[in-house]
């Protein structure tokens, strides 16, 4: 009986270890689950290990993009996103009247100084100053201009 318990615990450790190793992937790379994570919470679909188009899709509330079987997984302790990126938010650099402060928020600029009021994009839209529209449908964006979750 004790041997069975040891074997059971060993199997659990191996299974958990393989999950942790599986999560260690890179950004913008097709994974075995058919997704290419572009950041912690967004992905593109892959077919035959090739991204199908430039549509960036969201994992949804409180979910992260992983290389695990179901792709988007609940954001819980022990599960890491397979792609971790830097925020790359340009901020107010004098070239635009507004600047993205997160994936879904933006603020007015006074030259190189950011305003204090943060405006939010409508649902299913992301901030994209380069488009000239402020906020665009997630499927229109090939690269997120600012991939911070919050300002």
Residue pairs with C-beta under 8 A, 6 or more apart in sequence:
19 68
20 80
22 67
22 68
23 66
23 67
23 68
23 79
23 80
23 81
23 82
24 82
25 31
25 37
25 67
25 82
25 83
26 82
26 83
27 37
27 38
27 39
27 83
27 84
27 85
28 36
28 37
28 38
28 44
28 83
29 36
30 36
30 46
30 49
30 50
30 51
31 37
31 46
31 67
31 82
32 67
33 66
33 67
33 68
33 69
33 70
33 71
34 45
34 46
34 47
34 71
35 43
35 44
35 45
35 46
35 65
35 67
35 71
35 72
36 43
36 44
36 45
36 46
36 51
37 43
37 65
37 66
37 67
37 81
37 82
37 83
38 44
38 56
38 65
38 83
38 85
38 143
38 144
38 147
39 65
39 81
39 83
39 84
39 85
39 144
39 147
40 64
40 65
40 81
40 83
40 84
40 85
40 147
40 149
41 58
41 59
41 63
41 64
41 65
41 81
41 103
41 149
42 56
42 57
42 58
42 59
42 65
42 103
42 138
42 144
42 147
43 56
43 57
43 59
43 65
43 71
43 72
44 51
44 52
44 53
44 54
44 55
44 56
44 57
45 51
45 52
45 53
45 55
45 57
46 52
54 141
54 142
55 138
55 139
56 126
56 138
56 139
56 141
56 142
56 144
57 138
57 139
58 124
58 138
59 65
59 71
59 72
60 72
62 74
62 75
63 72
63 73
63 74
63 75
64 72
64 73
64 75
64 79
64 80
64 81
65 71
65 72
65 81
65 82
65 83
66 72
66 73
66 79
66 80
66 81
66 82
67 82
68 79
73 79
85 147
87 146
87 147
87 148
88 144
88 145
88 146
88 147
89 99
89 100
89 101
89 102
89 145
89 146
89 147
89 148
90 99
90 100
90 129
90 145
90 146
91 99
91 114
92 99
92 107
92 109
92 110
92 111
92 112
92 113
92 114
93 99
93 112
94 109
94 111
94 112
96 109
96 129
97 108
97 109
98 106
98 107
98 108
98 109
98 129
98 134
99 106
99 107
99 109
99 114
99 129
100 106
100 127
100 128
100 129
100 145
100 146
101 107
101 114
101 118
101 127
101 146
101 148
101 151
102 127
102 146
102 148
102 149
102 150
102 151
103 126
103 127
103 144
103 146
103 147
103 148
103 149
104 120
104 121
104 125
104 126
104 127
104 135
105 118
105 119
105 120
105 121
105 127
105 150
105 151
106 118
106 119
106 121
106 127
106 129
106 134
106 135
107 114
107 115
107 116
107 117
107 118
107 119
107 151
108 114
108 115
108 117
108 119
109 115
118 151
121 127
121 134
121 135
122 135
124 137
124 138
125 135
125 136
125 137
125 138
126 135
126 136
126 138
126 141
126 144
126 145
127 134
127 135
127 145
127 146
128 134
128 135
128 136
128 140
128 141
128 144
128 145
129 145
130 145
131 140
